[in-house]
Amino acid sequence: MRKLLIAFTILFAGITIQAQVFDPTSWETAVQDLGDDQYELVTTAILEPGWHIYSQVAIDAEIGPTPTQLRFYESDGNFQLLGSNEEIGTYAEYTEVWGADVLQFKNQAVFKQKIKVQNRDLSYIIAEAVFMVCDDERCIQGTPEVLIYKLNPDAVIGDEVTTIIDTYYENDQEPLTATAPDLSNLSSSTPTSNKSIDVETTGFTEEDSNDLSTIFILCLLAGFSALLTPCVYPMIPMTVSFFTKQSENKTKGKFQGLLYGFFILLIYVLCSLPFHLFQSVSPDIFNEFSTNPYLNIFFFVIFVVFAISFFGAFEITMPNSLINKVDKASTVGGVVGVFFMALTLVLVSFSCTGPVIGGVLGSVLSSDGGATALSVGLAGFGFGLGIPFALFAIFPSWMNNLPKSGGWLNTVKVFLGFLELAFAFKFLSNADLVWQAGWIQRELFIAIWIAIFGAMTIYLFGKLRLPHDDKDQSISVGRLLLAILTFCFTLYLIPGLWGAPLKLISGFPPPMTYSESPNGFAGTASADTIDLPEGAHLAVHDIVAFDNYEAGLEYAQEVGKPALIDFTGWACVNCRKMEERVWGEPEVLDLLKNEIVLISLYVDEREDLPTGEQYISNVTGKKIRTIGNKWSDLQIEKYQVNAQPFYALVDADGNDLVAPIGYTPDVSEYANWLKSALNN
């Protein structure tokens, strides 16, 4: 029985591992006869849901995913390419890891290349698609896909196709590469042709649900904060006393107070409905909001104006005529009257709630939750603003415990103004990152935040006064504690100028790579101070690493240490996340520097192998021509996995010490995995 269980376990494990060999793309070709010896070659890549391939246009040649290329063979004397290889379905989406928009496709990608045939006996054309495909967790450097375009539908395709391609590589001949199209006018996150993309609509995942919960809670807190402003707070006792005194009985007064709070919530939710209409016009419109640099600059200006308003320079109010009309409607009585009373509160308090709502709108619209997230956010804000009115109407005795109105309300308002100003620069930074303009690199962004929160600290300590502050106001215990907290936060920010990661605000400043000094002020690489083994180099966090499997294992045997085989890629997003957020942690970094030999194998390395080292894969049957092909084939053959990142810990002979793992963002889990292998 024990042997049988082991057999079934091994069989099940084999099936599970085998299921991890991903092949999320399929390629189709078609030919359209345009007449006069001209044809249009149509190439279509069909993608499984959640996967992307990338444009022929690279926004930055140094970073980002591998661009798609179409390479044509035996063109001399047979045909010539006319114009660029046009793309249908391309859209740009901002990726924080790269600090820029990435041009990509989802669901399907269509390429159209016009040609002029010179040899009328030509019956078909041979090409290869070179591409990378990624989802949210992994990237695969796809094996070049052989494409056949039949000019003659009855053409018979034989084995000569692979022979022709092999001959090119063996003789170092360059195939004819299609010219990338001009996508300079492509707007962010907008497919070049919505008709060519069949967008699959799915329900919210558990992660989406968690994101919506977070949005609701944050906006709920924003609603509570708006309640503690000079425009809203004094209206609580006035409104509640109106319901309790004007009603025929206490029960009716409590019901009307509860209805009043509900209508405040309802009004804010109704404000989100127009955005659902926008989303029905374009499913990607909220991605446009989040990545469009002009819209981010607009939000920056709005936030700055709101902040100045909170500081007391002026007030943003609704037209008096509108407020008066709504106020008259509130005298109707009954449910309708209560609704218009709630609307009157929303309009009258706009000078204080408007900037906070602007913060909600800007933050939610710059996320990827769409109109649903906006409705959830405004529901949270309305709930936070309206629920106290309902509770105090039900329990009017609670009002005896409320602090009296005073100068502290203006302090809350100014405090919110500083927060508005700080968040404003996040939107300006977004626009800068998309354009790669270099306006606000990491050091300048942090310096601005130090100045803003430093000024907030001085204000809270009472050393800075603004127009509406009470000159004789003393500093309360709560204000003093808040001042100490902001002072500590300001001190925390300062080391960021010298390269500290500032994980507490991760995601707000530009990434470390978008910096005037990536190694910190006066920071230098330490390659000259470390005696590197032959064939090694300094990788991220100054870890000694090899990029050759055999050389790395040979060194591991020499020093008597296990080796970490890191199947990675130059354009692998989650590989960079693991390197920056997990490998940099002390408990992991110490192991990688002192106990383990790191071997990083880049599966998208395009350098050709020497002709004598090229071979036919035993697994895929395809020709292995490049260094990246070799490492990818090694990963598939040894582990039946083709996704990156992928990590295996082996002894000096290449035998696994522990089961390999993929993307593991939990630092403790990754460290324990390393330690278990060392123990073994």
Secondary structure, DSSP 4 states (H G I P E B T S, - for coil): -HHHHHHHHHHHHHHHHHTT----EEEEEEEEEEETTEEEEEEEEEE-TT-EEE-S--S-SSSSSPPPEEEEES-TTTEEEEEEEEEES-EEEEETTTTEEEEEEESEEEEEEEEEES-TT--EEEEEEE-EEE-SS-EEEPPPEEEEEESSTTPPP-THHHHHHHHHHHTTPPPEEPPPP--TTPPBT--S-GGG--PPP----HHHHHHHHHHHHHHHHHHHHHHTSTTTTTHHHHHHHHHHHHSSSHHHHHHHHHHHHHHHHHHHHHTTHHHHHHHHH-TTHHHHHHH-HHHHHHHHHHHHHHHHHHHTS------HHHHHHHHHHGGG-HHHHHHHHHHHHHHHTHHHHHHHHHHHHHHHHTSSSHHHHHHHHHHHHHHHHHHHHHHHHH-GGGGGGSPPPSHHHHHHHHHHHHHHHHHHHHHHHHHHHHHT--SS-HHHHHHHHHHHHHHHHHHHTTSS--TTS-TTPPPPHHHHHHHHHHHHHHHHHGGGGGT---GGGTTSSPPTTSSS-TT-TT----GGGS-PPTTEEE-GGG-EEES-HHHHHHHHHHHT--EEEEEE-TT-HHHHHIIIIITTSHHHHHHHHHT-EEEEEETT--PBPPGGG-EE-TTT--EE-BHHHHHHHHHHHHHS---BSEEEEE-TTS-BSS--B-----HHHHHHHHHHHHH-
